[in-house]
């Protein structure tokens, strides 16, 4: 299962996809799209991808331990949901007018709709066990909840897009070595006499 960088890998996937599909139109340079918080004072980017919440999903019925190779066991992976806000950087708008910002928001929504899933082994190519795709979908949150996210970063609300990426399975980092079977004995016994 995916290792701990998977959370950062999902964020990078979103940014890379937006850079590939939005540049040079309507965003002039790939450097104008960044992983960033709205609190950042950097004025060099136009579109920010902000991971604002990580939630562990409800318990999934899994075994207590799973086999890892021939001599190790580990705890099963845990599923998480990642919550993102994609926003236009208020301090780096470079003279954008409202219609321009709405076009950028519309393009972002179109790109995410068309590129809304990725398999973990595309993000971590050493994975040898198939995992379900990580799906990017619109977060089902109210306008009040969106405003709360903006208040959390001490910024006034502005039009932005909110997405949920799930399931993101995070493996355990602990392994338990199990003893190898090195000696086995078998006995053959006769349970009754054969009749003649």
C-alpha positions, 0 to 999 in steps of 0.5 A: 500500500502507498507510503506516507508521501502519498498525501503530498503526491496527490497534491502534486498530481493536482498541481501538475494536471492544472499546469499541464492543462491551463498554461499558457492559456488562461494562465501564462506560466506553470509557475503561476500555479502552486501548492499554497495557503491563502495566507502566503504573501507570495505574489508570484502565483495566481492559482493556489491549491490548499490542503485544508483538512485530512479525515480518516474514513470510517473503520473498514473491516480488515484483518488485524494484520496483513502479510508483507512478504514471507517473514513480516506482517504489518497493520492494514492501511488506513483510508483517508479523505483529503480536502482541498480548496483551489483559489485565486491568489488575492495578492497575486491577481496581476490586474485580473478582473472578475470575468477573468477570474471566473474564466480561470475558475471555470477552466479549473472545474473543467480540468478536474471534471476531465481528470478526476482520478489517478491510481496510486501506483502512478504516483508511487511506481514501486507499488506492486499491489493494485489499489483502487483509484483516488477520485477527486470529486466536489466536496459536498459542503455548504457555503457556510462551511466554505466561509469558515475555511476562509475565516480560518486563514483570516481572509475574506471569502472569495469564489473558490472550488472545494474538492475531496480526494478519496480513498487515499490508503496510507500504509503502516510504517511498522513491520513485525518479523515473524519466525520462519518455519525451520523444522517440521515433523510428521507422524504416520500412524495406523488407526486400525488393522486391515481385515483379511 
